[in-house]
Amino acid sequence: MMPPETARSCGGRTGKDDSSGRKLALGSVRLSAPVDFRWERALAGEFRWHRARSRGLGSGRDKVTDRKKGGAGSTHCLPIMDPSEDATALSLANSAEENYFVTYTFTDRSHSSRVAQSIMKLCMEEELFADVTILVEGKEFQLHRLVLSAQSCFFRSMFASNLKEGRNRVIELQDVSEKVFQLLVDYIYHGTVKLRLEELQETYEVADMYQLTALFEECSRFLVRTVQVKNCLQIMWLADQHSDTSLYTAAKHCAKTHLSQLYDSEEFLNLPLRLLTDIIADGVPCSQNPTVAIKSWIHFNKEEREEFSDILLSSLKEIGENVHIYLIGKEESRTHSIAISLHCAQDDSISVSGQNSLCHQITAACKHGADLYVVGGSIPRRMWKCNMETMDWERCAPLPRDRLQHTLVSVPSKDAIYSLGGKTLQDTLSNVIIYYRVQDNVWTETSQLEVSISGATGVYLNGLIYLMGGEENDLDFFTKPSRLIQCYDTNTEKCHVKPYMLPFAGRMHAAVHKDLIFIVAESDQLVCFNPLLDSFTRLCLPEVWSSRPSLWKIASCNGCLYVFRDHYKKGDANTFKLNPATSVVTVTSGIRFLLTNLQFLLA
């Protein structure tokens, strides 16, 4: 139906149906076919309407022809909007909506990656458009200046310069190996590289030289994870050359916390003054003997370095540390051994920080790094490693043969644990020396002791293992308490017996403090042994020390000596703390544990 407003504007009447069922339009004009007027919304928000035949939409023209059967067609005016009004409506449309139909910006988000992949495919797989040949150790690499320059400022400067390398088709590189350069090519063209430990240091250096920043930083993070006592000084030197702060800090921390294991090494003795000063000024634990390390460094080249003695000593900063002492023994109500971790603070307090159950019979034990190693159980050759912080147990490689009452000694400079002497299951004394490589989890047999021994105490000092006391064979092949001191050189793998004897014999225990060995035995016997002077000094102790004869065990930490009884009794002092520098003895009591039999004391 036509809108009333339009009908009135044409001056006609509204149509009505005739007898034939056809609608009469304006002015009684008869249309040849039914017409449907439909509304259409203009862009400006106005409405316009148009005519559509029953068969579909009209032609869009302003005229309609009524073709009668056998007659001529006649033209009639239809009520539509004026073209000028239509243009006005369109001009009122929103500009943003209008531009959407006029212009449109299309962005292919995968275009960059697709083009890069296509370029890499052409360059690497089909080897097209190569414009430079890099020659490394006789191997030719067909590469592309554009790709190399896009990834490396080093190559960009080379190719953009007026030097011969920028003009030559073939360029030979002398400062990189073929394997490492292949890694660089893989990284430059694919962004993926497999870093291998054996080539890590060279990859690190070459990545810095060729200014491949992301690869250099990843190599640095990898190197941080590989820092150990045996390589910390080398890595520290390397990081200093490449101004790598994070790697330098990690290596320096390892060096200062293990300084006592480093000061006789070639890397330490050749350390530049600046790096040594940086290590000792950062705060070295007093247990690492930094003063001894300084003297060792100066003595290596005394003529040139003696003048730096005052500078180094004034730069030295010693710090205390909270150290753990490990006790292994048995409680009165238990048959299995127990490992107890004691936290020793600088305020003379001692507290139990951990406890762990061990196997039934422990034959030997030692502390290596942060881990506790014990040998024993139902099969005497088995060995386990325990992390006393996490309380995680791990089985290690067993000893080559069963042994009892042998001595385990940790040698940090070799990253190894040595087993010396002991007894066989047939109760025969042994002179065998074997060592366990921690990194490889392998036992290896080396030379032998001069004298077969069992139950001896052992310590490591300045490259030598000192084996003292225990039991040895007499002339009738019976065992007797021993007063021998046997020295085993871990570098030359040779053993010799000192020409003098200990002041006491039999069971004893020892600990190293700086360059001295402190030995305790039954009753009030505490002796300081100086291996450099081959001398013994008996220390006078308070009366409470000898109130009850007992075997003592000793450990060195925090710059002091801690002495424990082998057997405890209610009311007895639990431990003594001796400061060798001041000769002050402190009695520490109140530790809430009771071991009826203290087997091992480790620190």
C-alpha positions as CSV (number, residue, x, y, z in Angstrom):
1,M,0.0,0.0,0.0
2,M,1.3,3.5,-0.9
3,P,1.9,5.8,2.1
4,P,-0.9,8.3,2.6
5,E,1.5,11.2,2.4
6,T,2.6,10.3,-1.0
7,A,-0.9,9.6,-2.2
8,R,-2.0,13.1,-1.2
9,S,1.0,14.7,-2.8
10,C,0.0,13.2,-6.1
11,G,-3.5,14.7,-5.8
12,G,-5.2,11.3,-6.2
13,R,-7.3,9.0,-4.2
14,T,-6.4,5.9,-2.6
15,G,-6.9,2.9,-4.8
16,K,-9.7,0.3,-4.6
17,D,-10.2,-3.1,-6.0
18,D,-12.0,-3.5,-9.3
19,S,-14.1,-6.5,-10.4
20,S,-11.0,-8.2,-12.0
21,G,-9.2,-8.1,-8.7
22,R,-6.6,-5.6,-9.9
23,K,-5.7,-2.6,-7.8
24,L,-6.5,0.9,-9.2
25,A,-3.6,3.3,-8.6
26,L,-3.4,7.1,-8.4
27,G,-5.8,9.0,-10.6
28,S,-7.7,5.7,-11.5
29,V,-4.7,4.6,-13.6
30,R,-4.7,0.8,-14.0
31,L,-1.4,-1.0,-13.6
32,S,-0.7,-4.0,-15.8
33,A,0.6,-6.1,-12.8
34,P,0.5,-6.0,-9.0
35,V,3.2,-3.8,-7.6
36,D,4.9,-4.2,-4.2
37,F,6.4,-1.1,-2.6
38,R,9.2,-1.9,-0.3
39,W,11.1,0.3,2.2
40,E,14.8,0.8,2.0
41,R,16.9,2.5,4.7
42,A,19.3,5.1,3.3
43,L,22.8,5.7,4.7
44,A,21.8,8.9,6.3
45,G,19.1,7.3,8.4
46,E,16.2,8.4,6.1
47,F,13.7,6.1,4.5
48,R,12.9,5.7,0.8
49,W,10.8,3.1,-0.9
50,H,10.8,1.5,-4.3
51,R,8.6,-0.7,-6.4
52,A,9.1,-4.4,-7.1
53,R,7.1,-6.7,-9.3
54,S,5.8,-9.9,-8.1
55,R,8.4,-11.7,-10.1
56,G,11.2,-9.7,-8.3
57,L,12.6,-6.3,-8.0
58,G,12.0,-3.6,-10.6
59,S,14.5,-2.3,-13.1
60,G,15.3,0.7,-10.9
61,R,14.2,3.2,-13.6
62,D,11.8,6.0,-13.0
63,K,9.4,4.7,-15.6
64,V,7.3,1.5,-15.8
65,T,5.8,0.3,-19.1
66,D,2.4,-1.4,-18.9
67,R,2.3,-3.9,-21.8
68,K,-1.1,-5.1,-22.6
69,K,-1.8,-8.1,-24.6
70,G,-1.8,-7.0,-28.3
71,G,-1.7,-3.3,-27.4
72,A,0.9,-0.5,-27.1
73,G,2.7,0.2,-24.0
74,S,2.0,3.3,-21.9
75,T,4.2,5.0,-19.4
76,H,3.2,6.1,-16.0
77,C,5.0,8.2,-13.3
78,L,5.8,6.4,-10.0
79,P,6.2,8.2,-6.7
80,I,9.9,7.9,-5.8
81,M,12.3,10.2,-4.0
82,D,13.9,12.9,-6.0
83,P,17.6,12.2,-6.9
84,S,18.7,15.4,-5.3
85,E,17.0,14.3,-2.0
86,D,18.8,10.9,-2.3
87,A,22.2,12.6,-2.8
88,T,21.5,14.8,0.3
89,A,20.7,11.7,2.3
90,L,23.9,10.0,1.2
91,S,26.0,13.1,2.0
92,L,24.8,12.9,5.6
93,A,26.3,9.4,6.1
94,N,29.0,8.9,8.5
95,S,32.5,9.4,6.9
96,A,33.9,6.3,8.6
97,E,31.1,4.1,7.2
98,E,31.4,5.7,3.8
99,N,35.3,5.1,3.7
100,Y,34.8,1.5,4.6
101,F,33.1,1.0,1.2
102,V,35.5,3.3,-0.7
103,T,39.0,2.2,0.7
104,Y,40.1,-0.8,2.9
105,T,43.6,-1.6,4.3
106,F,44.4,-5.3,4.3
107,T,47.2,-6.7,6.4
108,D,48.5,-10.3,6.0
109,R,49.7,-11.2,9.4
110,S,51.6,-14.3,8.2
111,H,53.3,-12.4,5.4
112,S,56.6,-11.7,7.2
113,S,57.0,-15.3,8.4
114,R,56.0,-16.7,5.0
115,V,58.5,-14.4,3.2
116,A,61.2,-15.3,5.7
117,Q,60.5,-19.0,5.3
118,S,60.6,-18.7,1.5
119,I,63.8,-16.8,1.6
120,M,65.4,-19.3,3.9
121,K,64.2,-22.2,1.7
122,L,65.7,-20.6,-1.3
123,C,68.9,-19.8,0.5
124,M,69.4,-23.1,2.4
125,E,67.6,-25.9,0.6
126,E,67.9,-24.8,-3.0
127,E,71.1,-22.8,-2.5
128,L,70.0,-20.0,-4.8
129,F,71.3,-16.4,-4.9
130,A,74.4,-17.1,-2.7
131,D,76.7,-14.1,-3.2
132,V,79.5,-14.8,-0.7
133,T,81.6,-17.8,0.2
134,I,82.9,-18.1,3.8
135,L,86.0,-20.4,4.0
136,V,86.6,-21.9,7.5
137,E,89.2,-24.6,8.0
138,G,89.0,-25.6,4.3
139,K,85.2,-25.9,4.3
140,E,83.2,-23.6,2.0
141,F,79.9,-22.1,3.2
142,Q,77.7,-20.7,0.4
143,L,76.0,-17.8,2.2
144,H,74.1,-14.5,1.6
145,R,75.3,-11.1,2.5
146,L,71.8,-9.9,3.2
147,V,71.0,-12.7,5.6
148,L,74.4,-12.4,7.4
149,S,74.1,-8.6,7.7
150,A,70.5,-8.7,9.0
151,Q,71.6,-11.0,11.9
152,S,75.1,-9.7,12.7
153,C,76.4,-6.2,13.0
154,F,79.9,-7.7,12.5
155,F,79.1,-8.9,9.0
156,R,77.1,-5.8,8.2
157,S,80.1,-3.6,9.0
158,M,82.4,-6.0,7.0
159,F,80.2,-6.0,3.8
160,A,79.5,-2.3,4.0
161,S,83.1,-1.2,4.4
162,N,85.6,-0.5,1.7
163,L,87.9,-3.2,2.9
164,K,88.7,-6.1,0.7
165,E,86.4,-8.4,2.7
166,G,83.5,-6.2,1.6
167,R,84.4,-6.7,-2.1
168,N,85.7,-10.2,-2.3
169,R,83.5,-13.1,-3.3
170,V,85.5,-15.5,-1.0
171,I,86.3,-14.6,2.6
172,E,88.4,-16.8,4.9
173,L,87.9,-16.7,8.7
174,Q,90.8,-17.7,10.9
175,D,89.4,-17.2,14.4
176,V,86.7,-19.9,14.5
177,S,86.5,-23.6,14.0
178,E,84.5,-25.3,11.3
179,K,82.1,-27.0,13.9
180,V,81.3,-23.8,15.7
181,F,80.9,-21.8,12.6
182,Q,78.4,-24.4,11.4
183,L,76.5,-23.8,14.6
184,L,76.5,-20.0,13.9
185,V,75.2,-20.6,10.4
186,D,72.4,-22.8,11.7
187,Y,71.4,-20.1,14.2
188,I,71.6,-17.2,11.7
189,Y,69.5,-19.0,9.1
190,H,67.1,-21.0,11.3
191,G,67.2,-19.4,14.7
192,T,67.7,-22.9,16.3
193,V,71.1,-24.3,17.4
194,K,72.1,-27.3,19.5
195,L,74.6,-26.2,22.1
196,R,77.1,-28.8,23.2
197,L,79.2,-28.6,26.3
198,E,82.5,-29.4,24.6
199,E,82.0,-26.4,22.2
200,L,80.2,-24.1,24.6
201,Q,83.1,-21.8,25.5
202,E,84.2,-21.3,21.9
203,T,80.6,-20.7,20.8
204,Y,80.3,-18.2,23.7
205,E,83.4,-16.3,22.5
206,V,82.5,-16.3,18.8
207,A,78.9,-15.3,19.4
208,D,80.2,-12.2,21.2
209,M,82.8,-11.5,18.5
210,Y,80.2,-11.7,15.7
211,Q,77.7,-9.7,17.8
212,L,75.0,-12.4,17.9
213,T,73.5,-11.1,21.1
214,A,70.7,-13.6,21.7
215,L,73.1,-16.5,21.2
216,F,75.7,-15.0,23.4
217,E,73.2,-14.5,26.3
218,E,72.0,-18.1,26.0
219,C,75.6,-19.4,26.0
220,S,76.2,-17.3,29.1
221,R,73.1,-18.8,30.9
222,F,74.4,-22.3,30.0
223,L,77.9,-21.5,31.3
224,V,76.4,-20.4,34.6
225,R,74.9,-23.8,35.1
226,T,78.3,-25.5,34.5
227,V,80.3,-23.4,37.0
228,Q,82.2,-25.8,39.4
229,V,85.2,-25.6,41.7
230,K,87.5,-27.0,39.0
231,N,86.5,-24.4,36.4
232,C,85.2,-21.4,38.3
233,L,88.5,-19.4,38.0
234,Q,88.7,-20.1,34.2
235,I,85.1,-19.0,33.7
236,M,85.6,-16.0,35.9
237,W,88.5,-14.9,33.7
238,L,86.5,-15.6,30.6
239,A,83.5,-13.6,31.8
240,D,85.7,-10.7,32.7
241,Q,87.2,-10.6,29.1
242,H,83.6,-10.4,27.7
243,S,82.2,-8.0,30.3
244,D,79.6,-10.6,31.2
245,T,78.4,-9.5,34.7
246,S,76.0,-12.4,35.5
247,L,78.5,-15.1,34.6
248,Y,81.3,-13.3,36.3
249,T,79.3,-13.0,39.6
250,A,78.4,-16.7,39.5
251,A,82.0,-17.8,39.0
252,K,83.3,-15.4,41.7
253,H,80.8,-16.7,44.2
254,C,82.0,-20.3,43.6
255,A,85.6,-19.2,43.9
256,K,85.3,-17.4,47.2
257,T,83.2,-20.1,48.8
258,H,85.7,-22.8,47.8
259,L,88.9,-20.8,48.1
260,S,90.7,-23.3,50.2
261,Q,90.4,-25.8,47.4
262,L,91.8,-23.4,44.8
263,Y,94.8,-21.6,46.2
264,D,97.3,-24.3,45.2
265,S,95.9,-24.6,41.7
266,E,97.7,-23.2,38.6
267,E,94.7,-21.1,37.7
268,F,94.7,-19.4,41.1
269,L,98.5,-18.8,41.1
270,N,98.3,-17.1,37.7
271,L,95.2,-15.0,38.6
272,P,95.6,-11.3,37.8
273,L,95.8,-9.0,40.9
274,R,92.5,-7.3,39.9
275,L,90.5,-10.5,40.0
276,L,92.1,-11.8,43.2
277,T,91.3,-8.4,44.9
278,D,87.7,-8.7,43.7
279,I,87.3,-12.2,45.1
280,I,88.7,-11.4,48.6
281,A,86.9,-8.1,48.9
282,D,83.5,-9.6,48.2
283,G,83.5,-11.5,51.6
284,V,85.3,-14.8,51.9
285,P,84.2,-17.3,54.6
286,C,86.8,-17.5,57.3
287,S,86.8,-21.3,57.0
288,Q,88.3,-20.9,53.5
289,N,91.6,-19.5,54.9
290,P,91.8,-16.4,52.6
291,T,95.0,-15.2,54.3
292,V,96.7,-18.5,53.4
293,A,95.4,-18.1,49.8
294,I,96.9,-14.6,49.6
295,K,100.3,-15.8,50.9
296,S,100.3,-18.6,48.4
297,W,99.6,-16.2,45.5
298,I,102.4,-13.9,46.6
299,H,104.9,-16.7,47.2
300,F,104.4,-18.0,43.6
301,N,106.1,-14.9,42.2
302,K,107.5,-13.2,45.3
303,E,109.8,-10.7,43.6
304,E,107.0,-9.0,41.6
305,R,104.1,-9.6,44.0
306,E,105.4,-8.9,47.5
307,E,104.6,-5.2,47.1
308,F,100.9,-6.1,46.8
309,S,100.8,-7.9,50.2
310,D,99.5,-4.9,52.1
311,I,97.0,-4.0,49.4
312,L,95.5,-7.5,49.4
313,L,95.4,-7.8,53.2
314,S,93.7,-4.4,53.5
315,S,91.1,-5.4,50.9
316,L,90.4,-8.8,52.5
317,K,86.9,-9.1,54.0
318,E,86.4,-12.3,56.0
319,I,82.8,-13.3,57.0
320,G,81.5,-15.9,59.3
321,E,79.2,-18.6,58.1
322,N,76.5,-20.8,59.6
323,V,77.9,-24.3,59.1
324,H,76.3,-27.7,59.5
325,I,78.0,-30.5,61.4
326,Y,76.8,-34.1,60.8
327,L,76.8,-36.7,63.5
328,I,76.3,-40.3,62.7
329,G,75.6,-42.7,65.5
330,K,73.0,-44.8,67.3
331,E,70.3,-44.0,69.8
332,E,69.8,-46.3,72.8
333,S,66.4,-47.4,71.6
334,R,67.3,-48.0,68.0
335,T,69.4,-50.5,66.1
336,H,69.8,-48.4,62.9
337,S,72.2,-45.5,62.6
338,I,71.0,-42.0,62.5
339,A,72.5,-38.9,60.7
340,I,71.9,-35.7,62.6
341,S,72.5,-32.3,61.1
342,L,73.6,-29.6,63.6
343,H,73.3,-25.9,62.8
344,C,76.3,-24.0,64.3
345,A,75.9,-20.3,64.6
346,Q,78.5,-17.7,65.5
347,D,76.7,-16.9,68.8
348,D,77.9,-20.4,70.1
349,S,74.5,-21.9,69.8
350,I,74.0,-25.3,68.3
351,S,70.6,-26.6,67.1
352,V,69.4,-29.8,65.4
353,S,68.4,-28.9,61.9
354,G,67.7,-32.3,60.4
355,Q,67.6,-36.0,61.1
356,N,67.7,-39.0,58.8
357,S,67.7,-42.8,59.4
358,L,70.5,-44.8,57.8
359,C,71.1,-48.5,57.4
360,H,71.9,-51.0,60.2
361,Q,75.7,-50.9,60.0
362,I,77.8,-48.0,58.7
363,T,81.4,-48.9,58.0
364,A,82.7,-45.6,56.7
365,A,81.4,-42.1,56.0
366,C,82.5,-38.7,54.8
367,K,81.1,-35.3,53.7
368,H,81.9,-34.2,50.1
369,G,80.5,-30.8,49.1
370,A,76.9,-30.5,50.4
371,D,76.3,-34.3,50.3
372,L,76.9,-37.1,52.8
373,Y,78.4,-40.4,51.6
374,V,78.0,-43.5,53.7
375,V,79.2,-47.1,53.1
376,G,77.7,-50.2,54.7
377,G,74.5,-52.0,55.2
378,S,73.8,-55.7,54.6
379,I,76.4,-55.7,51.9
380,P,79.5,-53.8,53.2
381,R,80.5,-52.6,49.7
382,R,77.4,-50.5,49.0
383,M,77.5,-46.7,49.1
384,W,74.8,-44.1,49.2
385,K,74.7,-40.4,48.8
386,C,72.4,-38.3,50.9
387,N,71.5,-34.6,50.5
388,M,71.0,-33.5,54.0
389,E,69.0,-30.4,52.9
390,T,66.4,-32.3,50.9
391,M,66.9,-35.7,52.6
392,D,67.1,-37.4,49.2
393,W,69.0,-40.7,48.9
394,E,70.8,-41.9,45.9
395,R,72.7,-45.2,45.4
396,C,76.2,-44.8,44.1
397,A,78.6,-47.2,42.5
398,P,79.6,-49.9,45.0
399,L,83.1,-50.5,46.1
400,P,85.1,-53.1,44.1
401,R,85.2,-55.4,47.2
402,D,83.8,-55.7,50.7
403,R,85.7,-53.8,53.3
404,L,85.2,-52.9,57.0
405,Q,86.7,-50.1,59.1
406,H,88.3,-48.4,56.1
407,T,88.7,-44.6,56.0
408,L,86.9,-42.3,53.6
409,V,88.5,-38.9,52.9
410,S,87.1,-36.2,50.7
411,V,89.5,-34.5,48.2
412,P,87.6,-31.5,46.8
413,S,90.4,-30.5,44.4
414,K,90.1,-33.9,42.6
415,D,86.3,-34.0,43.1
416,A,86.9,-37.5,44.5
417,I,86.5,-39.6,47.6
418,Y,89.4,-41.8,48.7
419,S,89.0,-45.1,50.6
420,L,92.2,-46.2,52.4
421,G,93.0,-49.4,54.3
422,G,90.4,-51.3,56.3
423,K,89.7,-55.0,56.9
424,T,88.5,-57.8,54.6
425,L,85.6,-60.0,55.6
426,Q,88.3,-62.6,56.6
427,D,89.5,-60.0,59.2
428,T,92.7,-59.4,57.3
429,L,94.2,-55.8,57.3
430,S,94.3,-54.1,53.9
431,N,96.7,-51.6,52.3
432,V,94.5,-50.9,49.3
433,I,93.8,-47.3,48.1
434,I,90.9,-46.7,45.8
435,Y,89.1,-43.5,44.9
436,Y,85.6,-42.6,43.7
437,R,85.2,-40.1,40.9
438,V,82.0,-38.2,41.9
439,Q,81.3,-36.8,38.4
440,D,81.7,-40.2,36.7
441,N,80.3,-42.4,39.5
442,V,83.2,-44.8,39.2
443,W,85.7,-46.4,41.6
444,T,89.3,-46.7,40.5
445,E,92.2,-48.6,42.2
446,T,95.4,-46.7,42.6
447,S,98.6,-47.4,44.6
448,Q,98.9,-48.9,48.1
449,L,99.7,-47.9,51.7
450,E,103.1,-48.5,53.1
451,V,101.6,-50.3,56.1
452,S,98.2,-52.1,56.2
453,I,95.9,-50.3,58.6
454,S,92.3,-50.3,59.7
455,G,90.2,-47.9,61.8
456,A,92.5,-45.0,61.2
457,T,91.5,-41.3,61.1
458,G,92.2,-39.4,57.9
459,V,92.3,-35.8,56.8
460,Y,93.2,-33.9,53.6
461,L,95.6,-31.0,53.7
462,N,97.6,-29.3,50.9
463,G,97.4,-32.2,48.4
464,L,98.2,-34.9,51.0
465,I,96.0,-37.4,52.8
466,Y,97.2,-37.9,56.4
467,L,96.3,-41.3,57.8
468,M,96.9,-41.6,61.5
469,G,96.3,-44.1,64.3
470,G,94.1,-47.2,64.0
471,E,95.3,-50.8,64.1
472,E,98.3,-52.4,62.4
473,N,99.8,-55.8,62.4
474,D,102.6,-56.7,64.9
475,L,105.4,-59.1,64.3
476,D,103.2,-62.1,65.2
477,F,100.5,-60.9,62.8
478,F,98.2,-59.9,65.6
479,T,96.8,-56.4,65.6
480,K,98.0,-53.6,67.8
481,P,97.2,-49.9,68.3
482,S,99.2,-47.9,65.7
483,R,101.1,-44.6,66.2
484,L,102.0,-44.3,62.5
485,I,101.4,-41.3,60.3
486,Q,101.2,-42.3,56.6
487,C,101.0,-39.6,53.9
488,Y,99.5,-40.2,50.5
489,D,100.1,-37.7,47.7
490,T,97.0,-37.4,45.6
491,N,99.0,-35.9,42.7
492,T,102.0,-38.4,42.5
493,E,99.9,-41.3,43.9
494,K,102.8,-42.2,46.2
495,C,102.7,-43.0,49.9
496,H,105.3,-42.7,52.6
497,V,105.5,-43.1,56.4
498,K,106.6,-40.2,58.6
499,P,109.9,-40.9,60.5
500,Y,108.3,-39.9,63.8
501,M,105.3,-41.3,65.8
502,L,102.2,-39.9,67.2
503,P,102.2,-39.1,71.0
504,F,99.4,-41.6,71.5
505,A,98.2,-44.7,69.7
506,G,95.0,-46.4,68.8
507,R,91.6,-44.9,68.1
508,M,91.6,-41.1,67.5
509,H,89.9,-38.5,65.4
510,A,91.3,-35.4,63.6
511,A,90.2,-32.2,61.9
512,V,92.0,-29.6,59.8
513,H,92.0,-25.9,60.9
514,K,94.0,-23.7,58.5
515,D,97.4,-25.4,58.1
516,L,97.2,-27.4,61.3
517,I,95.8,-30.8,62.2
518,F,94.0,-31.1,65.5
519,I,93.8,-34.7,67.0
520,V,91.7,-35.9,69.9
521,A,91.9,-39.2,71.6
522,E,90.7,-40.7,74.9
523,S,90.5,-38.6,78.1
524,D,92.0,-35.1,77.9
525,Q,94.4,-35.6,75.0
526,L,94.1,-32.9,72.4
527,V,97.2,-32.3,70.2
528,C,97.9,-29.8,67.5
529,F,100.0,-31.3,64.7
530,N,102.0,-28.9,62.4
531,P,103.0,-30.9,59.3
532,L,105.2,-28.2,58.0
533,L,107.3,-28.1,61.2
534,D,106.8,-31.8,62.0
535,S,105.8,-30.8,65.6
536,F,103.2,-31.6,68.1
537,T,101.7,-29.3,70.7
538,R,99.6,-30.6,73.6
539,L,96.8,-28.3,74.5
540,C,95.7,-27.8,78.1
541,L,91.9,-28.0,78.6
542,P,89.5,-27.3,81.4
543,E,89.0,-30.0,84.1
544,V,85.4,-30.6,82.8
545,W,87.0,-31.9,79.6
546,S,88.5,-34.9,81.5
547,S,85.8,-35.4,84.1
548,R,85.0,-38.7,82.5
549,P,87.4,-40.7,80.2
550,S,85.8,-41.0,76.8
551,L,86.7,-41.0,73.1
552,W,86.2,-37.6,71.5
553,K,85.5,-36.6,67.9
554,I,86.4,-33.2,66.5
555,A,85.2,-31.0,63.6
556,S,86.3,-27.6,62.3
557,C,83.9,-24.9,61.2
558,N,83.2,-21.2,61.6
559,G,86.9,-20.7,62.4
560,C,86.5,-22.8,65.5
561,L,86.9,-26.4,66.7
562,Y,83.9,-28.4,68.0
563,V,84.6,-31.4,70.1
564,F,81.9,-34.1,70.9
565,R,82.0,-37.1,73.2
566,D,81.9,-40.5,71.7
567,H,79.4,-41.6,74.5
568,Y,77.0,-39.3,76.3
569,K,75.7,-39.5,79.8
570,K,72.9,-37.5,81.4
571,G,74.4,-34.3,82.9
572,D,77.5,-34.3,80.8
573,A,78.4,-31.3,78.6
574,N,77.3,-32.1,75.0
575,T,80.1,-30.3,73.2
576,F,83.1,-28.0,73.6
577,K,83.9,-25.1,71.3
578,L,87.5,-24.1,71.0
579,N,88.7,-20.9,69.4
580,P,92.4,-21.6,68.4
581,A,93.1,-17.9,67.9
582,T,92.1,-16.9,71.5
583,S,92.4,-20.4,73.2
584,V,89.0,-19.8,74.7
585,V,86.9,-22.9,75.4
586,T,83.1,-22.6,75.5
587,V,80.9,-25.4,76.9
588,T,77.7,-25.8,74.9
589,S,74.9,-27.8,76.3
590,G,71.2,-28.3,75.8
591,I,71.3,-30.1,72.5
592,R,68.1,-32.1,72.4
593,F,69.4,-35.5,71.1
594,L,71.1,-38.4,72.8
595,L,73.3,-40.7,70.8
596,T,74.6,-43.6,72.9
597,N,77.3,-44.3,70.3
598,L,78.8,-41.6,68.1
599,Q,80.4,-43.3,65.1
600,F,81.3,-40.4,62.8
601,L,81.6,-36.6,63.0
602,L,81.7,-34.8,59.7
603,A,81.9,-31.1,58.8
